Amino acid sequence: MSADEIQQALSRGADGVVLDLEDSVPAAEKHGARQTIATAWEALTKATEVTVPVVVRINSMATDAGRDDLEWMALLSPLAGVMLAKAESARQVQAVSVALPKTAILPLIESAAGFLALLEIAQSPGVLRLVVGHMDFMADTGIRCSDDERELDVLRFSVAMQTRANRLAPAIDGVTLAIDDALRIQTDVQRALNFGFGGKLCIHPRQVPVVHAALSPSDAELDWAHRVVTADKAAGGAAVMLDGRMVDLPVVLQAHLTLARASHEKG
């Protein structure tokens, strides 16, 4: 990771950029990676304020590298957020919150311990949203997934429930390793949406436009949402029939969520 690569990442159209200090950086190169990010820090803070939220993924708080990451970041002005790798307890999240009180925390749930501590992690101060790291989760637990990853339904469902119960921003799903398989990426995004997630991590810039397109409602979905909202207004909030189906408050709320998705992707 170089300063030029960081600047290129900011210009690729993603809703946010994650600068990694964890798995993609060998132990011997972590100090150098911090220095590279520090050199670009002023430009990164301007990007965060104006256009692209910038998040730094730090190492687990159970490691020396993670504690070094935290000490280093505490000396710098805050970015949009910090992604805490392998979050496994409220104590670990609290350590980040104390060191970086003005920075939003995105805990990565990617181990059995993290899954079992999901409630206390989600309730921890400073947490903005949860992130699923399903590849590490599979490695940690020994779970082997079929193509539809139904074996991880409980993980995604639990993250969705804790997100809602604790009024967090919509969760972010993990990466799709197939860089150029548009159909696989679309399918994975649709699954994330079905679980109520609001975004997906990308492993390569070429995935960004595919993910954006998959997150956006289809023309048919938008038409339905507009007609539901119109019918609801005409009925003054009372239940009404539309296309042979009953439209009441839960249906209207779903329509507004669909329109909100469209507005976000256009923005």
C-alpha positions in Angstrom: 0.0 0.0 0.0 1.5 3.3 -1.1 0.3 6.9 -0.9 -0.6 6.8 -4.6 -2.7 3.6 -4.1 -4.5 5.3 -1.2 -5.4 8.3 -3.4 -6.5 5.9 -6.2 -8.8 4.1 -3.8 -10.5 7.4 -2.9 -11.4 8.0 -6.5 -12.9 4.6 -7.4 -16.5 5.4 -6.5 -16.8 3.4 -3.3 -19.1 4.7 -0.5 -16.1 4.4 1.9 -12.5 3.3 1.8 -11.0 0.8 4.3 -7.2 1.1 4.8 -6.0 -2.3 6.1 -3.4 -2.8 8.8 -4.5 -6.4 9.5 -4.4 -9.6 7.3 -3.2 -8.0 4.1 -0.1 -6.6 5.9 2.7 -9.0 7.0 3.9 -8.5 10.6 7.3 -7.1 9.4 5.5 -4.5 7.3 2.9 -3.1 9.7 5.1 -0.3 11.0 5.8 0.8 7.4 2.0 0.6 6.6 1.3 2.9 9.5 3.9 5.4 8.3 2.4 5.4 4.8 -1.1 6.1 6.1 0.3 8.8 8.4 2.0 10.5 5.5 -1.4 10.7 3.7 -3.3 11.5 6.8 -4.1 15.2 6.1 -5.5 14.3 2.7 -7.5 11.4 4.2 -9.1 13.7 6.8 -10.1 16.1 4.1 -11.6 13.2 2.1 -13.5 12.1 5.1 -14.9 15.6 5.7 -15.9 16.2 2.1 -16.5 13.1 0.0 -15.4 9.6 1.0 -15.5 8.2 4.6 -12.1 6.7 5.4 -11.8 3.8 7.9 -8.7 2.1 9.2 -8.9 -1.6 9.9 -6.7 -2.3 12.9 -5.5 -5.6 14.3 -7.2 -7.5 17.0 -7.0 -6.0 20.5 -5.7 -9.5 21.6 -2.5 -8.8 19.8 0.5 -6.5 20.2 -0.1 -5.2 16.7 -3.6 -4.2 17.6 -2.5 -2.3 20.7 0.3 -0.6 18.6 -2.3 0.4 16.0 -4.5 1.9 18.7 -1.6 3.8 20.3 -0.6 5.2 16.9 -4.1 6.3 15.8 -4.6 8.0 19.2 -1.9 10.5 18.2 -3.6 11.5 15.0 -6.8 13.5 14.2 -9.8 11.2 13.9 -11.0 9.7 10.6 -14.6 8.5 9.9 -14.1 5.2 11.7 -12.0 2.3 12.9 -12.8 -1.2 11.9 -11.8 -3.5 14.8 -10.7 -6.9 13.5 -11.8 -10.0 15.3 -13.8 -8.2 17.9 -14.6 -10.7 20.7 -15.7 -8.7 23.8 -17.1 -5.4 25.0 -13.7 -4.9 26.8 -11.9 -4.8 23.5 -14.4 -2.4 22.0 -14.2 -0.2 25.1 -10.4 0.0 24.7 -10.9 1.4 21.2 -13.6 3.8 22.4 -11.4 5.2 25.2 -8.4 5.7 23.0 -10.4 7.1 20.0 -13.4 8.8 21.6 -14.4 10.8 18.5 -14.1 7.9 16.1 -17.0 5.5 15.1 -16.2 1.8 15.7 -17.1 -0.9 13.3 -16.5 -4.3 15.0 -15.8 -7.2 12.7 -17.6 -10.4 13.8 -15.3 -13.1 12.5 -14.9 -15.8 15.2 -16.9 -18.0 17.4 -16.0 -15.9 20.4 -17.2 -12.8 18.6 -20.5 -14.4 17.7 -21.1 -15.5 21.3 -20.2 -11.9 22.5 -22.4 -10.3 19.8 -24.9 -8.8 22.3 -22.3 -7.1 24.5 -20.3 -5.9 21.4 -23.4 -4.4 19.8 -24.3 -2.6 23.0 -20.8 -1.1 23.5 -20.5 2.7 23.3 -19.0 4.1 20.1 -20.2 1.2 17.9 -21.7 2.6 14.6 -22.5 -0.7 12.8 -21.5 -4.3 12.8 -19.5 -6.0 10.0 -19.5 -9.7 9.1 -16.1 -11.2 8.4 -17.4 -14.5 7.2 -14.2 -15.8 5.6 -12.3 -15.6 9.0 -15.4 -16.9 10.7 -15.3 -20.0 8.6 -11.6 -20.4 9.2 -12.1 -20.0 13.0 -15.1 -22.4 13.3 -14.3 -25.0 10.7 -17.6 -24.3 8.9 -17.6 -25.2 5.2 -20.2 -23.4 3.1 -22.2 -24.4 0.1 -22.6 -21.8 -2.7 -25.5 -20.1 -1.0 -23.7 -20.0 2.3 -26.9 -21.1 4.2 -24.6 -22.5 6.9 -24.0 -18.8 7.9 -27.7 -17.8 8.1 -27.6 -17.8 11.9 -24.6 -15.5 11.9 -26.2 -13.0 9.5 -29.6 -13.2 11.2 -28.0 -12.6 14.7 -26.1 -9.6 13.4 -29.3 -8.3 11.9 -31.2 -8.7 15.1 -28.5 -7.0 17.2 -28.4 -4.2 14.7 -32.1 -3.5 15.0 -32.3 -4.1 18.8 -29.5 -1.6 19.5 -30.5 0.9 16.8 -27.2 0.6 14.9 -26.7 1.6 11.3 -27.4 -1.3 8.9 -24.7 -3.9 9.0 -22.1 -4.6 6.3 -21.6 -8.0 4.8 -18.2 -9.6 4.0 -16.4 -9.8 0.7 -17.0 -11.9 -2.4 -13.7 -13.4 -3.4 -14.7 -13.8 -7.1 -13.5 -10.5 -8.5 -15.1 -10.6 -11.9 -18.1 -12.9 -11.4 -20.9 -10.3 -11.6 -23.7 -12.9 -11.0 -22.0 -14.2 -7.9 -21.5 -10.7 -6.5 -25.1 -9.8 -7.3 -26.4 -12.9 -5.6 -24.3 -12.2 -2.5 -25.5 -8.6 -2.3 -29.1 -9.8 -2.6 -28.6 -12.2 0.3 -27.2 -9.3 2.3 -30.2 -7.2 1.5 -32.5 -10.0 2.4 -31.0 -10.1 5.9 -31.4 -6.3 6.3 -27.8 -5.4 5.7 -27.0 -2.0 4.2 -23.7 -2.6 2.4 -21.0 -5.0 1.4 -17.2 -5.0 1.6 -15.4 -5.1 -1.7 -12.0 -6.8 -2.2 -11.3 -5.1 -5.6 -12.3 -1.8 -7.2 -13.9 -3.6 -10.1 -16.5 -5.0 -7.7 -17.7 -1.5 -6.7 -20.1 -0.7 -9.6 -21.5 -4.2 -9.5 -22.2 -3.9 -5.8 -23.8 -0.4 -6.3 -26.0 -1.7 -9.0 -27.1 -4.7 -7.0 -27.8 -2.5 -3.9 -30.1 -0.2 -6.0 -33.8 -1.2 -6.3 -34.9 -2.4 -9.7 -37.3 -0.4 -11.8 -40.1 -2.8 -10.8 -39.3 -2.4 -7.1 -39.3 1.4 -7.4 -42.6 1.4 -9.3 -44.2 -0.7 -6.6 -42.8 1.5 -3.9 -44.1 4.7 -5.5 -47.5 3.2 -6.0 -47.7 2.0 -2.4 -46.8 5.4 -1.1 -49.3 7.1 -3.4 -52.1 4.7 -2.5 -51.3 5.2 1.2 -51.6 9.0 0.9 -54.8 8.7 -1.0 -56.2 6.4 1.7 -55.1 8.8 4.5 -53.1 6.1 6.2 -55.9 3.6 6.3 -55.4 0.0 4.9 -56.0 -0.1 1.2 -56.0 -2.7 -1.6 -53.3 -2.5 -4.3 -52.9 -5.1 -7.0 -55.1 -7.4 -5.1 -53.0 -7.2 -2.0 -53.6 -5.4 1.3 -51.4 -2.4 1.9 -51.1 -1.4 5.6 -48.4 0.3 7.7 -45.7 -2.5 7.5 -46.0 -2.6 3.7 -45.8 1.2 3.5 -42.7 1.2 5.7 -41.1 -1.4 3.3 -41.9 0.9 0.4 -40.2 3.9 2.1 -37.1 1.7 2.8 -37.0 0.8 -0.9 -37.2 4.5 -1.9 -34.5 5.3 0.7 -32.2 2.7 -0.9 -32.6 4.3 -4.3 -31.9 7.8 -2.9 -28.8 6.6 -1.2 -27.4 5.0 -4.3 -28.1 8.1 -6.4 -26.4 10.3 -3.7 
